Amino acid sequence: MNPLNWSFPVAVTWLILFGIILARAGGTFLLGRLARSGMRKIERVDRIMSGPKYRRAEAMIERYGAPVIAVSFLMIGVQTVLNLAAGTTGMSYRRYLPALAVGGAMWATIYSTVGLIGFKALAAGYQAAPGLTVGLAVCFALAVAGLVIGLKKPHDSSEVDVGAEAATDSNAKSTRF
């Protein structure tokens, strides 16, 4: 069921996508609630919930609350883990459901309008010049990968050690006099 082949008006496409996101994100939230109440005994669930990505998501939920859920629908790659974390942290339905509705509406709007147009443009570009389209896609993927790698902070402990040594040396010098 490819959305590019749908002949529905944009409003109907939006409603279908909104229903899909409510079911998917809401289901993930409910899985989080189940995990909170004992499903964590399952090894795979515990492995997911012990990972660093999940821990960061849980910390964001605890710090910012429901707005994180609404904004998560605009970010690729964190939406599912944030909805799961909202369930496991015990976010109330009164706070979660409005955030889900707002975020889901934004997601459905993007994908039913700009998102589908972008896919259609990519398909048209591929039909006209497949080599150029694939080449540009590879360049874009490499640029994103380079950006992600470039933004990662190095975990170099030598800076900390040098600072600690300098502090120790200055303390030792001051006690000599």
C-alpha positions as CSV (number, residue, x, y, z in Angstrom):
1,M,0.0,0.0,0.0
2,N,2.3,2.8,-1.3
3,P,1.1,6.3,-0.4
4,L,2.5,7.6,-3.7
5,N,-0.1,5.6,-5.6
6,W,-3.1,6.8,-3.5
7,S,-5.7,8.7,-5.4
8,F,-7.2,10.2,-2.2
9,P,-7.5,13.9,-1.6
10,V,-4.9,15.3,0.8
11,A,-7.4,15.5,3.6
12,V,-8.2,11.8,3.4
13,T,-4.5,10.9,3.2
14,W,-3.9,13.1,6.2
15,L,-6.6,11.3,8.2
16,I,-5.2,7.9,7.3
17,L,-1.7,8.9,8.2
18,F,-2.9,10.5,11.5
19,G,-4.7,7.2,12.3
20,I,-1.5,5.3,11.6
21,I,0.7,7.5,13.8
22,L,-1.9,7.5,16.7
23,A,-1.9,3.7,16.6
24,R,1.8,3.3,16.2
25,A,3.0,5.9,18.8
26,G,0.1,5.1,21.2
27,G,0.9,1.4,20.9
28,T,4.5,2.1,21.7
29,F,3.4,4.2,24.8
30,L,1.2,1.3,25.9
31,L,4.2,-1.1,25.5
32,G,6.2,1.2,27.7
33,R,3.4,1.1,30.3
34,L,3.4,-2.7,30.2
35,A,7.2,-2.8,30.5
36,R,6.9,-0.6,33.5
37,S,4.6,-3.1,35.1
38,G,6.8,-6.1,34.7
39,M,7.4,-6.8,31.0
40,R,11.0,-5.8,31.6
41,K,11.7,-9.3,32.8
42,I,11.9,-10.3,29.1
43,E,15.6,-10.2,28.1
44,R,15.1,-8.3,24.8
45,V,12.9,-5.6,26.4
46,D,15.4,-5.2,29.2
47,R,18.3,-4.9,26.7
48,I,16.5,-2.1,24.9
49,M,15.6,-0.3,28.1
50,S,19.2,-0.5,29.3
51,G,20.7,1.1,26.2
52,P,22.2,4.6,26.2
53,K,19.6,5.9,23.6
54,Y,16.8,4.8,25.8
55,R,18.4,6.3,28.9
56,R,18.8,9.7,27.2
57,A,15.2,9.6,26.0
58,E,14.0,8.9,29.6
59,A,16.1,11.8,30.9
60,M,14.5,14.1,28.3
61,I,11.0,13.0,29.3
62,E,11.7,13.6,32.9
63,R,13.2,17.0,32.3
64,Y,10.8,18.5,29.7
65,G,7.7,16.3,29.9
66,A,4.9,16.3,27.3
67,P,6.4,18.9,24.8
68,V,9.2,16.4,24.1
69,I,6.6,14.0,22.8
70,A,5.0,16.5,20.5
71,V,8.4,17.6,19.1
72,S,9.6,14.0,18.7
73,F,7.3,13.6,15.7
74,L,9.5,16.1,13.8
75,M,12.7,14.2,14.6
76,I,13.7,11.0,12.8
77,G,15.1,8.2,14.9
78,V,13.9,9.2,18.3
79,Q,10.1,9.2,18.0
80,T,9.7,5.5,19.0
81,V,12.1,5.5,21.9
82,L,10.6,8.7,23.4
83,N,7.1,7.3,23.2
84,L,8.4,4.1,24.9
85,A,10.2,6.2,27.6
86,A,7.0,8.2,28.2
87,G,5.2,5.0,29.0
88,T,7.9,3.5,31.2
89,T,8.3,6.7,33.2
90,G,4.6,6.7,33.9
91,M,3.6,9.9,32.1
92,S,-0.1,10.4,32.7
93,Y,-2.6,9.9,29.9
94,R,-3.9,13.4,30.6
95,R,-0.4,14.8,29.6
96,Y,0.5,12.2,26.9
97,L,-2.7,12.2,24.8
98,P,-2.7,15.9,23.9
99,A,1.0,15.7,23.1
100,L,0.4,12.7,20.9
101,A,-2.5,14.5,19.1
102,V,-0.4,17.6,18.5
103,G,2.7,15.7,17.4
104,G,0.7,13.2,15.3
105,A,-1.1,16.1,13.5
106,M,2.2,17.7,12.7
107,W,3.6,14.4,11.4
108,A,0.6,13.7,9.3
109,T,0.6,17.2,7.8
110,I,4.2,16.9,6.8
111,Y,4.0,13.5,5.3
112,S,0.6,14.0,3.6
113,T,1.8,17.2,1.9
114,V,5.6,18.0,1.6
115,G,6.7,14.4,2.4
116,L,4.7,12.8,-0.5
117,I,5.6,15.6,-2.9
118,G,9.3,15.0,-2.0
119,F,8.9,11.3,-2.7
120,K,7.2,12.0,-6.0
121,A,9.9,14.5,-7.0
122,L,12.6,11.9,-6.2
123,A,10.7,9.3,-8.2
124,A,10.4,11.7,-11.2
125,G,14.1,12.6,-10.9
126,Y,15.1,8.9,-10.9
127,Q,13.0,8.3,-14.0
128,A,14.6,11.2,-15.8
129,A,18.2,10.7,-14.7
130,P,18.7,7.6,-12.5
131,G,22.5,8.0,-12.3
132,L,22.3,11.7,-11.3
133,T,19.6,11.0,-8.7
134,V,21.5,8.1,-7.1
135,G,24.7,10.1,-7.2
136,L,23.1,13.1,-5.4
137,A,21.5,10.7,-2.9
138,V,24.9,9.2,-2.1
139,C,26.5,12.6,-1.8
140,F,23.7,13.7,0.6
141,A,24.1,10.5,2.7
142,L,27.8,11.1,2.9
143,A,27.3,14.7,3.9
144,V,24.9,13.7,6.7
145,A,27.3,11.0,7.9
146,G,30.2,13.5,7.9
147,L,28.1,16.0,9.8
148,V,27.1,13.4,12.4
149,I,30.7,12.1,12.8
150,G,32.0,15.7,12.9
151,L,29.6,16.7,15.6
152,K,30.5,13.8,17.9
153,K,32.6,15.0,20.9
154,P,35.8,13.0,21.3
155,H,36.1,11.2,24.6
156,D,39.7,12.1,25.1
157,S,40.7,11.7,28.7
158,S,44.2,13.2,28.2
159,E,42.8,16.7,28.6
160,V,41.4,15.8,32.0
161,D,44.6,14.1,33.1
162,V,46.7,17.1,32.1
163,G,44.4,19.4,34.0
164,A,44.6,17.2,37.0
165,E,48.4,17.0,36.9
166,A,48.6,20.8,36.6
167,A,46.4,21.2,39.6
168,T,48.4,18.7,41.6
169,D,51.7,20.3,40.6
170,S,50.5,23.8,41.6
171,N,49.3,22.5,45.0
172,A,52.6,20.7,45.5
173,K,54.5,23.9,44.7
174,S,52.4,26.0,47.0
175,T,53.0,23.7,49.9
176,R,56.8,23.8,49.5
177,F,57.0,27.5,50.4
